[in-house]
Amino acid sequence: MSDELVNLPATKLAALIRARKVSPVEVVEAHLQRIEQLNPNLNAIVTLAHDSLERAREAEAAITRGDELEPLHGVPFTVKDTIETEGVRTTSGSRLRASH
């Protein structure tokens, strides 16, 4: 199902996660595999959040506990490299900011 997961809209992923048909960890792992396969040629993902799997596990734990969930709980997403994100390198596509 991992190939299917990377092609589903966010709302469908959220519904599957809420219904416990897939876990946030499965979804993130599927997306990380796809990034690993395609990104060397595309160079679309500049920086991966180092804690994405940890956050997926936390999302899964919240579901297991029965916590109240946000609409897109457990759904991975990307943030454009021009937006400052705490704990994630932001280069704005410039070599001058490679270590920013």
Backbone bond lengths (Angstrom), bond angles and torsions (degrees), N, CA, C in turn:
res aa  C-N    CA-C-N  psi(-1)  N-CA   C-N-CA  omega(-1)  CA-C   N-CA-C  phi
1 M - - - 1.454 - - 1.525 111.95 -
2 S 1.333 118.62 -12.50 1.462 119.95 -174.82 1.524 112.66 -60.09
3 D 1.341 117.84 -36.45 1.464 119.44 176.44 1.520 111.07 -63.56
4 E 1.315 116.07 -37.11 1.461 120.02 178.54 1.524 111.10 -66.70
5 L 1.312 116.90 -39.68 1.465 120.82 -174.94 1.519 112.67 -60.30
6 V 1.311 117.36 -36.75 1.462 119.46 -176.27 1.526 112.55 -76.60
7 N 1.314 117.00 -9.47 1.461 120.54 -179.49 1.523 113.70 -107.31
8 L 1.314 117.11 -0.32 1.460 120.43 -178.82 1.524 111.19 -84.17
9 P 1.327 116.75 147.57 1.465 119.29 173.79 1.533 110.43 -66.74
10 A 1.306 116.00 155.83 1.466 121.41 -178.03 1.526 111.80 -56.59
11 T 1.321 117.27 -39.14 1.467 119.40 -178.64 1.523 111.64 -65.30
12 K 1.318 117.15 -36.82 1.469 121.14 177.96 1.529 110.08 -69.24
13 L 1.331 116.78 -42.53 1.467 119.89 176.52 1.525 110.49 -59.30
14 A 1.322 115.86 -44.78 1.469 119.98 180.00 1.525 110.72 -60.15
15 A 1.320 116.84 -41.97 1.468 120.67 179.46 1.527 110.95 -64.45
16 L 1.321 117.14 -42.01 1.466 120.56 178.74 1.524 111.41 -65.49
17 I 1.323 116.15 -38.47 1.468 120.48 178.54 1.526 109.94 -66.14
18 R 1.322 117.11 -46.09 1.473 120.81 179.69 1.529 111.76 -61.59
19 A 1.324 115.56 -36.72 1.465 120.56 -179.94 1.528 111.74 -80.34
20 R 1.321 116.15 -1.69 1.468 123.33 -179.32 1.530 112.66 61.07
21 K 1.320 114.88 30.89 1.469 119.62 175.48 1.520 110.57 -85.11
22 V 1.323 116.12 -25.13 1.464 122.82 171.27 1.521 107.09 -139.51
23 S 1.302 115.70 157.17 1.464 119.51 178.70 1.526 109.43 -103.01
24 P 1.321 117.03 154.93 1.464 119.47 174.66 1.527 112.10 -56.16
25 V 1.321 116.75 -33.91 1.469 120.11 179.32 1.529 110.04 -64.61
26 E 1.326 117.32 -44.66 1.471 120.63 177.40 1.526 111.01 -58.69
27 V 1.314 115.30 -43.38 1.466 120.44 -177.51 1.525 110.43 -64.90
28 V 1.317 116.74 -46.74 1.469 120.20 -179.63 1.526 110.36 -65.42
29 E 1.320 117.23 -43.26 1.469 119.57 178.70 1.528 111.07 -59.99
30 A 1.322 117.27 -40.89 1.470 120.79 178.67 1.526 110.56 -62.61
31 H 1.318 116.29 -42.74 1.462 119.49 179.94 1.530 111.45 -69.28
32 L 1.314 117.30 -38.35 1.467 119.69 177.35 1.528 110.97 -63.83
33 Q 1.326 116.76 -38.76 1.470 119.98 176.95 1.525 110.69 -63.19
34 R 1.327 116.33 -42.74 1.467 119.86 179.89 1.527 110.72 -65.09
35 I 1.312 116.39 -40.78 1.468 120.01 177.38 1.526 109.79 -61.35
36 E 1.320 116.36 -43.82 1.468 120.89 179.34 1.531 111.13 -61.03
37 Q 1.328 116.56 -37.69 1.465 120.94 -179.40 1.526 112.30 -71.45
38 L 1.321 116.72 -44.94 1.461 120.60 -169.22 1.525 115.41 -99.30
39 N 1.310 116.95 -28.54 1.461 118.48 -171.35 1.528 114.94 -65.75
40 P 1.327 120.42 -31.01 1.471 117.31 177.93 1.533 112.74 -55.64
41 N 1.320 117.56 -34.68 1.467 120.48 178.73 1.524 112.89 -88.51
42 L 1.320 116.57 -33.10 1.463 120.14 -176.28 1.522 113.70 -86.50
43 N 1.317 115.60 -35.74 1.460 121.93 -174.17 1.534 110.91 53.73
44 A 1.321 115.62 40.48 1.461 121.27 -178.39 1.524 111.87 -84.94
45 I 1.316 116.95 -30.23 1.460 121.81 179.79 1.525 107.24 -103.39
46 V 1.324 115.79 113.52 1.461 120.38 -177.92 1.525 110.56 -81.45
47 T 1.322 116.10 -44.68 1.459 121.62 -177.22 1.519 109.30 -138.70
48 L 1.318 116.36 129.87 1.464 120.71 174.08 1.523 108.65 -94.02
49 A 1.308 115.98 140.28 1.463 119.58 174.41 1.524 107.52 -65.63
50 H 1.305 116.45 122.76 1.464 121.44 -175.90 1.524 112.73 -64.00
51 D 1.321 116.49 -19.51 1.464 119.94 -175.29 1.530 113.38 -108.08
52 S 1.320 117.75 21.11 1.467 119.61 -175.11 1.530 112.66 -61.92
53 L 1.313 118.28 -41.20 1.469 119.38 178.15 1.524 111.62 -69.53
54 E 1.307 116.35 -37.31 1.467 119.91 177.17 1.528 110.18 -62.05
55 R 1.314 116.29 -43.18 1.469 120.03 178.31 1.525 111.49 -65.61
56 A 1.325 116.59 -35.50 1.468 120.12 176.79 1.527 110.22 -64.66
57 R 1.320 116.24 -39.86 1.474 119.75 177.42 1.528 110.89 -64.83
58 E 1.328 116.30 -39.33 1.467 120.23 176.89 1.530 110.70 -63.95
59 A 1.323 116.12 -40.47 1.467 120.41 178.27 1.523 110.30 -63.23
60 E 1.317 115.90 -41.05 1.463 120.55 178.77 1.531 110.95 -65.17
61 A 1.318 116.51 -40.36 1.469 120.37 178.62 1.524 110.69 -63.00
62 A 1.321 117.26 -39.36 1.468 120.92 178.59 1.525 110.97 -62.71
63 I 1.313 116.23 -38.76 1.468 120.55 177.68 1.527 109.41 -64.96
64 T 1.310 115.80 -45.59 1.468 121.21 -179.24 1.531 111.19 -61.05
65 R 1.327 116.00 -38.66 1.475 120.27 179.60 1.523 112.38 -72.96
66 G 1.319 116.50 -16.59 1.461 119.79 -177.20 1.517 112.97 83.69
67 D 1.333 116.90 22.33 1.462 120.95 178.41 1.526 110.66 -62.22
68 E 1.320 115.55 156.68 1.466 120.09 173.01 1.524 107.55 -69.72
69 L 1.320 116.87 132.99 1.460 121.09 -173.13 1.523 111.57 -111.22
70 E 1.316 114.89 145.34 1.463 121.08 172.43 1.529 108.31 -73.69
71 P 1.335 117.76 161.40 1.467 120.17 -175.17 1.535 115.32 -56.11
72 L 1.321 118.17 -36.42 1.467 120.65 -178.31 1.525 111.98 -109.84
73 H 1.306 115.71 29.40 1.462 121.74 -178.71 1.529 110.83 -54.01
74 G 1.331 116.08 126.03 1.455 121.45 176.15 1.515 115.56 84.19
75 V 1.320 117.42 -1.46 1.467 121.20 -178.57 1.533 108.80 -91.13
76 P 1.333 117.74 122.49 1.467 119.48 178.82 1.528 111.21 -72.24
77 F 1.316 115.20 154.68 1.463 119.89 178.82 1.519 109.31 -150.34
78 T 1.311 115.42 163.72 1.458 120.39 176.06 1.522 108.99 -109.18
79 V 1.322 114.46 155.85 1.460 121.87 177.01 1.522 106.81 -125.46
80 K 1.309 116.08 130.27 1.463 120.21 -179.76 1.524 110.01 -56.36
81 D 1.298 115.82 140.95 1.461 122.78 -174.51 1.529 113.69 -67.25
82 T 1.291 118.50 1.92 1.465 120.84 176.84 1.526 111.71 -98.40
83 I 1.314 117.07 -2.68 1.464 121.60 -178.28 1.522 108.93 -102.62
84 E 1.315 115.91 120.79 1.461 121.06 178.85 1.527 109.16 -62.01
85 T 1.324 116.07 127.17 1.458 122.09 -179.21 1.522 107.78 -130.93
86 E 1.313 116.44 125.02 1.459 120.84 -177.00 1.525 111.20 -56.11
87 G 1.321 115.83 127.85 1.451 121.68 176.02 1.518 115.16 80.59
88 V 1.343 117.17 3.35 1.465 120.64 -179.21 1.525 108.63 -126.36
89 R 1.313 116.16 133.44 1.465 121.96 178.98 1.528 109.84 -59.01
90 T 1.316 116.68 137.04 1.461 122.22 177.50 1.522 108.02 -125.40
91 T 1.333 116.70 109.53 1.466 120.09 -175.57 1.521 113.64 -100.64
92 S 1.303 117.72 -17.64 1.472 122.28 -174.25 1.527 110.99 55.08
93 G 1.319 116.07 27.12 1.457 120.75 177.90 1.517 114.29 72.27
94 S 1.325 117.35 16.35 1.458 121.07 -176.44 1.523 111.07 -115.61
95 R 1.306 116.05 135.57 1.468 120.21 175.50 1.527 111.04 -64.45
96 L 1.319 116.36 -26.87 1.462 120.03 178.99 1.528 111.59 -65.02
97 R 1.322 116.58 -24.12 1.468 120.98 -179.48 1.531 111.95 -108.05
98 A 1.308 117.18 18.98 1.464 121.46 -174.63 1.522 113.46 -57.01
99 S 1.310 117.39 -29.35 1.470 119.27 -179.07 1.525 112.16 -107.61
100 H 1.311 117.41 13.59 1.472 121.40 -178.00 1.510 111.01 -77.53
